[in-house]
Every structure is written in structure tokens, then in C-alpha cells.
Amino acid sequence: MKILIVEDEEKLSQSIAEYLKHENYVCDVAENFNEAMYKIGGFDYDCILLDISLPDGNGLNILKALKADNKTEGVIIISAKDAIDDKIIGLQLGADDYLAKPFHLSELSARIVSVIRRRRFDGNNTLKFNEFLIDTLAKTVYVNGKLLDLTKTQYDLLLYFVMNKNRVLSKIAIAEHLAGDNTEFFDNFDIVYAHVKNLKKKIAQAGGTDYIKSIYGMGYKFEV
């Protein structure tokens, strides 16, 4: 799962990112309005943590841009402003939740889980289709009742495929999802190929169907 932290307080954004990385999220950070708009335009996220008060713009305008572009990211406003007007406007513009500073990181994590569950899994903690059973809280995957021994990257990759089933995903999109801004480490995308190959192998060993199709010259598609 990929998170964007839009926060100009460096210490706070770093502490949030470090905590969420231990919770197995991939985190990007934007310190101002323009950087946030650039990253939202270039990447897809599962959840955006959005400060309203930014040095070069109003975070509420980011919400407006998301809505105008029909983006599906979940949004949690994190702001020192506890005025009821800001909360109401933010929620009216499409934010999923509002958390006033200061807050406990464990509470923030719980709210992220809740937002992603509502947005991506229709409010469920488990995703079941055909021979697959995915528990998004326990981060486990069963195929034909057999627990798959997946690495964190393989789990994230499978979930990304499932959430985008029947859509062609380019290798660069997969690399960006798995590594955040560090796509320079995937110059030839060999590591993407390796992760896909190993994931397909583990699914096959459990008797699962090979849903992951290679689309020549484009990328991969989880075809259901």
C-alpha cells in the first residue's frame, strides 16, 4: 500500500513515514503544495495524509484537484486547525477523515486502515475471489486454503494486481508503486520481472491459476 504524506513540518512527516514504513506501507513525502500536486499528478496512492496549511498554498485546493480529476485516493486531513468550518469544508470536498494535531501515530495508522478498507475493499478486511483469500489486516494470502509464504514486496505486488485486475499495468507503474520515488533503482526493470516471476511460481505451487499475464511491450495484467 502506498501513502503520500503532505506535511511541511519535517520532523512530523519523518516520524509518520518511519512509523508507517514499519507497518509495511510505501511512503512518499511532499513538503509543500506544488510538490504535492506534482506527485499526485504523477503517481497513484492508496491514501493521502493532507495538511491544510501549506507554505505555498491551501491543502483544500488539493482536494478540489483530486475531485476534478476523478482520483480515487482516500484522504485524511491532518491539521493543527480544529475549526469546525475547515473540517466541514474538507469533508464536503471529498476527504474521508479528519485528524487534529497532535495525534497518536497508532490512531493515524488505524484510520488509514479504515479508509483503505472502505475505498478499496467495500468495507471488508478480507478479499475473496475464486481460490484466493486475502486478509488485509493480517497481510496473509491463501490459495486453495494454503498459506502463501510471500515476502512483503510480493504481497504488495499481488494486492496491487488484484486492486487493478483486468487493467494493463506498465513495469514503470509497478516499480513506482513498490518503491515510491526511488524508481532510479529500477532502470532496466529486471527486479520487477523477478518479483512477478517469483510470485507466479508461489501461486502455481499452491495450485492457483496463473492470472498474471505478460502483455508484450506494455507490462502485466491480472486477468480474471
C-alpha atoms as one frame of an Amber mdcrd trajectory, in Angstrom:
protein
   0.000   0.000   0.000   1.292   3.439  -0.953   0.838   6.591   1.142   1.518
  10.254   0.331   2.282  12.475   3.331   1.645  16.147   2.540   3.156  17.945
   5.524   5.549  20.900   5.809   6.718  20.065   9.343   9.768  17.952   8.541
  10.057  16.209  11.916   6.389  15.243  11.883   6.444  13.953   8.297   9.585
  11.924   9.033   8.106  10.372  12.163   4.893   9.485  10.305   6.863   7.973
   7.399   9.115   5.925   9.695   6.140   4.598  11.651   4.139   3.682   8.550
   7.123   2.008   6.891   7.280  -0.324   9.885   3.592  -1.003   9.188   4.637
  -2.137   5.675   3.495   0.950   3.773   5.474   2.617   0.994   5.622   6.336
   1.819   6.249   9.442  -0.286   6.544  12.885   1.297   5.592  16.297  -0.127
   6.622  19.355   1.887   4.579  21.946   0.022   1.590  22.491  -2.254   3.461
  22.389  -5.563   5.348  19.214  -4.690   2.096  17.574  -3.585   0.364  18.495
  -6.848   3.308  17.132  -8.845   3.284  13.796  -7.035  -0.489  13.415  -7.166
  -0.356  14.056 -10.907   2.380  11.507 -11.479   1.577   8.724  -9.030  -1.417
   6.830  -7.656  -1.796   6.410  -3.898  -3.985   4.324  -1.627  -4.248   7.115
   0.929  -3.124  10.753   1.190  -2.406  12.397   4.544  -3.075  16.062   3.901
  -2.154  19.122   5.946  -4.390  22.072   5.090  -1.894  24.828   5.947   0.982
  24.637   3.457   3.616  27.342   2.886   2.680  27.911  -0.764  -0.988  27.015
  -0.919  -4.132  25.697   0.743  -4.485  21.931   1.108  -8.195  22.239   0.394
  -7.290  23.113  -3.205  -5.545  19.736  -3.465  -8.837  18.107  -2.522 -10.564
  20.106  -5.247  -7.977  18.959  -7.788  -8.416  15.302  -6.766 -12.166  15.602
  -7.162 -11.864  17.375 -10.543  -9.569  14.617 -11.855 -11.819  11.838 -10.500
  -8.930  10.437  -8.466  -9.866   7.625  -6.081  -7.289   8.101  -3.321  -8.553
   8.111   0.234  -7.736  11.363   2.046  -7.222  12.029   5.742  -6.797  15.675
   6.698  -4.149  16.137   9.399  -4.083  19.721  10.571  -3.492  21.903  13.605
  -6.626  23.740  12.641  -9.504  22.323  14.643 -12.083  24.857  13.447 -15.336
  23.176  12.542 -15.518  25.108   9.233 -12.280  23.563   7.943 -13.448  20.087
   8.894 -16.830  20.534   7.202 -15.342  22.021   4.016 -12.726  19.266   3.821
 -15.298  16.514   4.182 -17.594  18.194   1.671 -14.727  18.301  -0.821 -14.223
  14.556  -0.529 -11.909  13.938   2.433 -12.600  10.628   4.190 -11.498  11.622
   7.683 -10.075  14.460   9.789  -7.437  14.158  12.499  -6.373  17.203  14.518
  -2.783  17.613  15.687  -1.337  16.405  17.953  -2.329  12.764  17.461  -1.009
   9.307  18.270   0.601   7.528  15.317  -1.225   4.321  16.235  -4.554   6.154
  15.826  -3.443   7.538  12.476  -2.489   4.034  11.330  -5.890   2.682  12.387
  -7.664   5.410  10.436  -5.573   4.701   7.341  -6.590   1.041   7.524 -10.243
   2.067   7.838 -10.100   4.457   4.869  -8.353   1.953   2.596 -10.786  -0.776
   3.641 -13.756   1.418   2.699 -12.214   2.696  -0.516 -10.611  -0.458  -1.890
 -12.405  -3.398  -0.286 -16.012  -2.250   0.201 -15.531  -2.039   3.956 -14.172
  -5.578   4.331 -10.890  -6.723   5.857 -10.792  -9.772   3.609 -10.905 -10.089
  -0.145 -12.111 -13.392  -1.589 -12.325 -14.406  -5.224 -12.060 -17.810  -6.838
  -9.320 -19.755  -4.993  -7.814 -16.631  -3.344  -8.410 -15.320   0.180  -6.515
 -12.161   1.145  -6.607 -10.800   4.703  -5.556  -7.153   4.507  -5.157  -6.792
   8.280  -3.038  -9.901   8.824  -1.418  -9.350   5.384  -1.805 -13.024   4.530
  -2.791 -14.755   1.305  -4.344 -18.212   0.975  -4.693 -20.083  -2.298  -6.884
 -23.189  -2.197  -6.637 -22.996   1.594  -2.820 -22.990   1.514  -0.953 -20.085
   3.101   1.448 -18.477   0.633   4.880 -17.661   2.033   5.181 -14.219   0.447
   7.732 -11.500   1.033   6.431  -8.004   1.800   7.146  -6.945  -1.785   5.375
  -9.980  -3.228   2.329  -9.326  -1.025   2.226  -5.655  -2.082   2.618  -6.685
  -5.713  -0.229  -9.206  -5.542  -2.532  -6.720  -3.827  -1.688  -4.106  -6.451
  -2.559  -6.556  -9.220  -5.818  -7.581  -7.532  -6.913  -3.967  -6.962  -6.272
  -3.294 -10.655  -7.500  -6.580 -12.092  -8.155  -6.680 -15.821  -6.099  -3.498
 -16.298  -2.709  -3.405 -18.011  -0.053  -2.159 -15.590   3.214  -0.921 -17.031
   6.501  -2.004 -15.492   7.231   1.581 -14.507   3.856   1.862 -12.743   4.621
  -1.333 -10.820   8.103  -0.095  -9.912   6.715   3.250  -8.744   4.093   1.534
  -6.617   6.606  -0.773  -4.956   9.408   1.735  -4.459   7.850   5.181  -4.244
  10.158   7.867  -5.600  13.161   5.518  -5.803  12.477   4.345  -9.351  16.065
   5.129 -10.353  16.928   1.755  -8.811  14.784   0.034 -11.458  16.484   1.283
 -14.609  16.010  -1.942 -16.541  13.068  -3.285 -14.507  14.763  -6.639 -14.014
  13.713  -6.555 -10.363  10.050  -6.146 -11.396  10.347  -9.179 -13.650  11.986
 -11.167 -10.826   9.246 -10.328  -8.319   6.491 -11.169 -10.811   8.188 -14.447
 -11.718   8.597 -15.487  -8.073   5.015 -14.512  -7.220   3.655 -16.544 -10.154
   5.765 -19.509  -9.049   4.426 -19.457  -5.496   0.826 -19.201  -6.709   1.379
 -22.126  -9.087   2.935 -24.245  -6.333  -0.262 -23.778  -4.303  -2.354 -24.930
  -7.256  -3.544 -21.452  -8.171  -4.480 -20.207 -11.608  -1.918 -18.129 -13.480
  -3.886 -14.876 -13.622  -0.808 -12.689 -14.190  -0.387 -12.272 -17.922   2.570
 -10.638 -19.629   1.442  -8.062 -22.195   4.225  -7.715 -24.763   5.729  -4.238
 -24.919   3.380  -2.914 -22.232   3.590  -4.707 -18.888   1.339  -7.098 -16.998
  -2.360  -7.716 -16.454  -4.069  -9.645 -13.649  -6.717 -11.253 -15.853  -9.797
 -12.556 -14.054
